[in-house]
């Protein structure tokens, strides 16, 4: 708190001050103090705006942090506006091979998908993948948008591509399993849904604790 109270008085360079405000905001967000998080992330945006105008890489990062907060609060219109702004900045200042723009396009697509703008979301995923063809997360996310459009075969190909790029991708195993479930392929669905528990660092749900034998697709007697 002492650092926070003295921040505005100390002669920090703009780039460092904006990063400190961002740090405060991100910590507050993790702690669930969302009003404080918004105040401090907005402060980071304003400070970063003064350094090199709105074409600063640091300014884009600060805007992205604020967009993530809004997305988590389901303030999707505001998150979309910020990410469109970030994309415009990055398109001007970054080299084509810089992965930051692909990440922004993926994040924007997630927000568009959550708003039900599926065609726009898929277009944004495709652009992200044109910049970063090995982007497993974007393939996985695009699969979900395709599934929501009812394009199940295309969705499966997208999930499988994600898994081929990142063999330990628990989210892709989960999504492939769920898609097989929708198609009535229950034994295969369970194979993928169970395999996700063997993947390191999985954060999808919690494994069922039971002494009952695992179902292997046997027909009910």
Protein Blocks (a to p, Z undefined) as FASTA:
>chain_A
ZZmmmmmmpccdfklmmmmmmmmmmmmmmnopaklmmmmmmmmmmmmmmmnojkbfklmm
mmmmmmmmmmmnopaklmmmmmmmmmmmmmmmpcfklmklmmmmmmmmmmmmmnopamlm
mmmmmmmmmmmmmlmklmmmmmmmmmmnopamlmmmmmmmmmmmmmmlmklmmmmmmmmm
mnopamlmmmmmmmmmmpghiaghjadddfbdcdehiacZZ
